[in-house]
Amino acid sequence: MDLEQRVPRTHLLRRIQEKIDFNFIYAEVRDTYGSKGNVSIPPPVILKMMLLLVLYNVRSERELIETIPMRLDWLWLLGYDIDSEVPDHSVLSKARARWGGEAFWRFFERVVWQCVEAGLVDGSKIFVDSSLVDANASNNSVIDTRSLKVQLQEGYKKLEARLEEKRASIESTRIYVKENSRYISTTDPQMEENG
């Protein structure tokens, strides 16, 4: 099967393959390879595998290796065909150990920069990573402050006054915390401080 015919001309991976030079990595990792022993996976293939891992948000190296034979576009990018034997997932961890974590960051930044220069990254979508934070709050305790005066009973009006006092005291001591001015927690005072 000719994978060249199976990857559409407009496919992102085809555009990456046409515009990005992965061969720079040979010079970068030359000193980490010996001249004797088994033939290793070419460094550009390892780098492309790591790019696939990030680009397609694959959860693990093991899952990446399991998925490669099922994805014709990935096989094509890596220079494999449908019958090629895909390396074991340990190839990636061994390369990372051999090259070093800092080297991987440099390689990744270089590839991303080439993508920017080639016009493959336009910045029209921005993804932000977030972290889970332990909070002593219940989803049932979150209230909408924009409708607080209209919809809440008399008991919540006292809470509003207390929250306004708390907000004023926080404002006077705040260094820089972006405030969530709409939603606050009635059970976790820190949630209103951290916004």
CYANA upper distance limits for C-alpha pairs under 8 A (distance plus 0.5 A):
  1 MET  CA     81 ASP  CA      8.05
  1 MET  CA     82 ILE  CA      7.49
  2 ASP  CA      6 ARG  CA      7.60
  2 ASP  CA     81 ASP  CA      8.21
  3 LEU  CA      7 VAL  CA      7.05
  3 LEU  CA     72 LEU  CA      7.17
  3 LEU  CA     73 ASP  CA      8.14
  3 LEU  CA     75 LEU  CA      8.45
  3 LEU  CA     76 TRP  CA      6.40
  3 LEU  CA     81 ASP  CA      7.31
  3 LEU  CA     82 ILE  CA      8.42
  4 GLU  CA     76 TRP  CA      7.42
  6 ARG  CA     72 LEU  CA      7.82
  6 ARG  CA     73 ASP  CA      8.11
  7 VAL  CA     11 HIS  CA      7.18
  7 VAL  CA     14 ARG  CA      7.74
  7 VAL  CA     72 LEU  CA      8.03
  7 VAL  CA     73 ASP  CA      6.35
  7 VAL  CA     76 TRP  CA      8.18
  8 PRO  CA     14 ARG  CA      8.14
  9 ARG  CA     14 ARG  CA      7.12
  9 ARG  CA     15 ARG  CA      8.44
 10 THR  CA     14 ARG  CA      7.52
 10 THR  CA     15 ARG  CA      7.58
 11 HIS  CA     15 ARG  CA      7.01
 12 LEU  CA     16 ILE  CA      6.66
 13 LEU  CA     17 GLN  CA      6.53
 13 LEU  CA     73 ASP  CA      7.72
 13 LEU  CA     74 TRP  CA      8.44
 13 LEU  CA     77 LEU  CA      7.18
 14 ARG  CA     18 GLU  CA      6.66
 14 ARG  CA     77 LEU  CA      7.92
 15 ARG  CA     19 LYS  CA      6.59
 15 ARG  CA    120 LEU  CA      8.29
 16 ILE  CA     20 ILE  CA      5.99
 16 ILE  CA    115 CYS  CA      7.81
 16 ILE  CA    120 LEU  CA      8.17
 17 GLN  CA     21 ASP  CA      8.21
 17 GLN  CA     77 LEU  CA      7.29
 19 LYS  CA    114 GLN  CA      8.29
 19 LYS  CA    115 CYS  CA      8.00
 19 LYS  CA    118 ALA  CA      6.75
 20 ILE  CA    111 VAL  CA      7.52
 20 ILE  CA    114 GLN  CA      6.60
 20 ILE  CA    115 CYS  CA      7.26
 20 ILE  CA    118 ALA  CA      8.32
 21 ASP  CA    111 VAL  CA      8.49
 21 ASP  CA    114 GLN  CA      8.49
 22 PHE  CA     44 PRO  CA      5.84
 22 PHE  CA     47 LEU  CA      7.96
 22 PHE  CA     48 LYS  CA      8.28
 22 PHE  CA    111 VAL  CA      8.06
 23 ASN  CA     44 PRO  CA      6.40
 24 PHE  CA     28 GLU  CA      7.32
 25 ILE  CA     29 VAL  CA      6.65
 25 ILE  CA     43 PRO  CA      6.94
 25 ILE  CA     44 PRO  CA      6.91
 25 ILE  CA    107 PHE  CA      7.92
 26 TYR  CA     30 ARG  CA      6.29
 26 TYR  CA     43 PRO  CA      6.96
 26 TYR  CA     44 PRO  CA      8.00
 29 VAL  CA     33 TYR  CA      7.74
 29 VAL  CA     43 PRO  CA      8.39
 29 VAL  CA     99 TRP  CA      7.05
 32 THR  CA     98 ARG  CA      6.87
 32 THR  CA     99 TRP  CA      7.10
 41 ILE  CA     45 VAL  CA      7.30
 41 ILE  CA     46 ILE  CA      7.46
 41 ILE  CA     87 PRO  CA      8.31
 41 ILE  CA     91 VAL  CA      8.35
 42 PRO  CA     46 ILE  CA      7.18
 43 PRO  CA     47 LEU  CA      6.71
 44 PRO  CA     48 LYS  CA      6.59
 45 VAL  CA     49 MET  CA      6.65
 45 VAL  CA     78 LEU  CA      6.13
 45 VAL  CA     79 GLY  CA      8.41
 46 ILE  CA     50 MET  CA      6.82
 46 ILE  CA     91 VAL  CA      8.48
 46 ILE  CA     92 LEU  CA      7.11
 46 ILE  CA     95 ALA  CA      8.23
 47 LEU  CA     51 LEU  CA      6.71
 47 LEU  CA    107 PHE  CA      8.42
 48 LYS  CA     52 LEU  CA      6.70
 48 LYS  CA     77 LEU  CA      8.12
 48 LYS  CA     78 LEU  CA      7.19
 49 MET  CA     53 LEU  CA      6.76
 49 MET  CA     64 LEU  CA      8.35
 49 MET  CA     78 LEU  CA      7.95
 50 MET  CA     54 VAL  CA      6.98
 50 MET  CA     92 LEU  CA      8.32
 51 LEU  CA     55 LEU  CA      6.31
 51 LEU  CA    108 PHE  CA      8.19
 52 LEU  CA     56 TYR  CA      6.21
 52 LEU  CA     57 ASN  CA      8.32
 52 LEU  CA     58 VAL  CA      8.19
 52 LEU  CA     64 LEU  CA      8.38
 52 LEU  CA     74 TRP  CA      8.25
 53 LEU  CA     57 ASN  CA      6.32
 53 LEU  CA     58 VAL  CA      5.47
 53 LEU  CA     59 ARG  CA      8.12
 53 LEU  CA     60 SER  CA      8.04
 53 LEU  CA     61 GLU  CA      7.68
 53 LEU  CA     64 LEU  CA      6.88
 54 VAL  CA     58 VAL  CA      7.11
 58 VAL  CA     63 GLU  CA      7.30
 58 VAL  CA     64 LEU  CA      6.67
 59 ARG  CA     63 GLU  CA      7.16
 59 ARG  CA     64 LEU  CA      8.26
 60 SER  CA     64 LEU  CA      6.76
 61 GLU  CA     65 ILE  CA      6.76
 61 GLU  CA     89 HIS  CA      6.27
 61 GLU  CA     92 LEU  CA      7.68
 62 ARG  CA     66 GLU  CA      6.77
 62 ARG  CA     89 HIS  CA      5.73
 63 GLU  CA     67 THR  CA      6.56
 64 LEU  CA     68 ILE  CA      6.68
 64 LEU  CA     89 HIS  CA      8.40
 65 ILE  CA     69 PRO  CA      8.21
 65 ILE  CA     86 VAL  CA      7.53
 65 ILE  CA     87 PRO  CA      7.87
 65 ILE  CA     88 ASP  CA      7.43
 65 ILE  CA     89 HIS  CA      6.31
 66 GLU  CA     70 MET  CA      8.39
 67 THR  CA     71 ARG  CA      7.05
 68 ILE  CA     72 LEU  CA      8.30
 68 ILE  CA     74 TRP  CA      6.45
 68 ILE  CA     75 LEU  CA      6.74
 68 ILE  CA     86 VAL  CA      8.01
 69 PRO  CA     75 LEU  CA      7.18
 69 PRO  CA     82 ILE  CA      7.50
 69 PRO  CA     86 VAL  CA      7.73
 71 ARG  CA     75 LEU  CA      6.79
 72 LEU  CA     76 TRP  CA      6.59
 72 LEU  CA     82 ILE  CA      7.92
 73 ASP  CA     77 LEU  CA      6.73
 74 TRP  CA     78 LEU  CA      6.71
 75 LEU  CA     79 GLY  CA      6.72
 75 LEU  CA     80 TYR  CA      5.44
 75 LEU  CA     81 ASP  CA      6.58
 75 LEU  CA     82 ILE  CA      7.67
 76 TRP  CA     80 TYR  CA      6.30
 76 TRP  CA     81 ASP  CA      7.21
 80 TYR  CA     84 SER  CA      6.08
 87 PRO  CA     91 VAL  CA      7.20
 89 HIS  CA     93 SER  CA      7.78
 90 SER  CA     94 LYS  CA      6.46
 91 VAL  CA     95 ALA  CA      6.57
 92 LEU  CA     96 ARG  CA      6.66
 93 SER  CA     97 ALA  CA      6.65
 94 LYS  CA     98 ARG  CA      6.50
 95 ALA  CA     99 TRP  CA      6.32
 95 ALA  CA    100 GLY  CA      8.44
 96 ARG  CA    100 GLY  CA      5.92
 96 ARG  CA    101 GLY  CA      6.65
 96 ARG  CA    104 PHE  CA      7.54
 97 ALA  CA    101 GLY  CA      7.71
 99 TRP  CA    103 ALA  CA      6.54
 99 TRP  CA    104 PHE  CA      7.70
100 GLY  CA    104 PHE  CA      7.13
101 GLY  CA    105 TRP  CA      7.04
102 GLU  CA    106 ARG  CA      6.92
103 ALA  CA    107 PHE  CA      6.64
104 PHE  CA    108 PHE  CA      6.50
105 TRP  CA    109 GLU  CA      6.54
106 ARG  CA    110 ARG  CA      6.60
107 PHE  CA    111 VAL  CA      6.76
108 PHE  CA    112 VAL  CA      6.64
109 GLU  CA    113 TRP  CA      6.48
110 ARG  CA    114 GLN  CA      6.71
111 VAL  CA    115 CYS  CA      6.77
112 VAL  CA    116 VAL  CA      6.78
113 TRP  CA    117 GLU  CA      6.68
114 GLN  CA    118 ALA  CA      6.53
115 CYS  CA    119 GLY  CA      6.76
115 CYS  CA    120 LEU  CA      5.56
115 CYS  CA    121 VAL  CA      6.53
116 VAL  CA    120 LEU  CA      6.24
116 VAL  CA    121 VAL  CA      5.44
116 VAL  CA    122 ASP  CA      7.78
135 ALA  CA    188 ASP  CA      7.51
135 ALA  CA    191 MET  CA      7.69
136 ASN  CA    187 THR  CA      7.44
136 ASN  CA    188 ASP  CA      5.87
137 ALA  CA    141 SER  CA      7.25
137 ALA  CA    185 SER  CA      7.05
137 ALA  CA    186 THR  CA      8.32
137 ALA  CA    187 THR  CA      5.98
137 ALA  CA    188 ASP  CA      5.63
137 ALA  CA    191 MET  CA      8.26
138 SER  CA    142 VAL  CA      7.64
138 SER  CA    185 SER  CA      8.31
138 SER  CA    187 THR  CA      7.71
141 SER  CA    185 SER  CA      5.98
141 SER  CA    186 THR  CA      5.78
141 SER  CA    187 THR  CA      6.74
142 VAL  CA    183 TYR  CA      6.86
142 VAL  CA    184 ILE  CA      6.10
142 VAL  CA    185 SER  CA      5.02
142 VAL  CA    186 THR  CA      6.85
143 ILE  CA    148 LEU  CA      8.03
143 ILE  CA    183 TYR  CA      6.29
143 ILE  CA    184 ILE  CA      6.44
143 ILE  CA    185 SER  CA      7.07
143 ILE  CA    186 THR  CA      7.96
144 ASP  CA    148 LEU  CA      6.68
144 ASP  CA    182 ARG  CA      6.40
144 ASP  CA    183 TYR  CA      5.66
144 ASP  CA    184 ILE  CA      7.68
145 THR  CA    149 LYS  CA      8.40
145 THR  CA    181 SER  CA      8.14
145 THR  CA    182 ARG  CA      5.81
145 THR  CA    183 TYR  CA      6.58
145 THR  CA    184 ILE  CA      7.75
146 ARG  CA    182 ARG  CA      6.78
147 SER  CA    151 GLN  CA      6.46
147 SER  CA    152 LEU  CA      8.44
148 LEU  CA    152 LEU  CA      6.14
148 LEU  CA    157 LYS  CA      8.40
148 LEU  CA    160 GLU  CA      8.13
149 LYS  CA    157 LYS  CA      7.54
152 LEU  CA    156 TYR  CA      6.21
152 LEU  CA    157 LYS  CA      7.44
153 GLN  CA    157 LYS  CA      7.27
154 GLU  CA    158 LYS  CA      7.58
155 GLY  CA    159 LEU  CA      7.38
156 TYR  CA    160 GLU  CA      6.68
157 LYS  CA    161 ALA  CA      6.93
158 LYS  CA    162 ARG  CA      6.84
159 LEU  CA    163 LEU  CA      6.57
160 GLU  CA    164 GLU  CA      6.60
161 ALA  CA    165 GLU  CA      6.86
162 ARG  CA    166 LYS  CA      6.69
163 LEU  CA    167 ARG  CA      6.45
164 GLU  CA    168 ALA  CA      6.64
165 GLU  CA    169 SER  CA      6.79
166 LYS  CA    170 ILE  CA      6.63
167 ARG  CA    171 GLU  CA      6.57
167 ARG  CA    193 GLU  CA      8.31
168 ALA  CA    172 SER  CA      6.92
169 SER  CA    173 THR  CA      7.14
170 ILE  CA    174 ARG  CA      6.16
170 ILE  CA    193 GLU  CA      7.48
177 VAL  CA    193 GLU  CA      8.27
177 VAL  CA    194 ASN  CA      6.86
177 VAL  CA    195 GLY  CA      7.80
178 LYS  CA    194 ASN  CA      7.86
178 LYS  CA    195 GLY  CA      6.74
179 GLU  CA    192 GLU  CA      8.02
179 GLU  CA    193 GLU  CA      7.69
179 GLU  CA    194 ASN  CA      7.17
179 GLU  CA    195 GLY  CA      4.88
180 ASN  CA    184 ILE  CA      7.86
180 ASN  CA    192 GLU  CA      7.62
180 ASN  CA    194 ASN  CA      8.34
180 ASN  CA    195 GLY  CA      4.67
181 SER  CA    195 GLY  CA      7.95
183 TYR  CA    192 GLU  CA      8.41
184 ILE  CA    191 MET  CA      7.30
184 ILE  CA    192 GLU  CA      5.71
184 ILE  CA    195 GLY  CA      8.24
185 SER  CA    189 PRO  CA      7.24
185 SER  CA    191 MET  CA      6.74
185 SER  CA    192 GLU  CA      6.87
188 ASP  CA    192 GLU  CA      7.88
189 PRO  CA    193 GLU  CA      7.17
190 GLN  CA    194 ASN  CA      6.54
191 MET  CA    195 GLY  CA      6.41
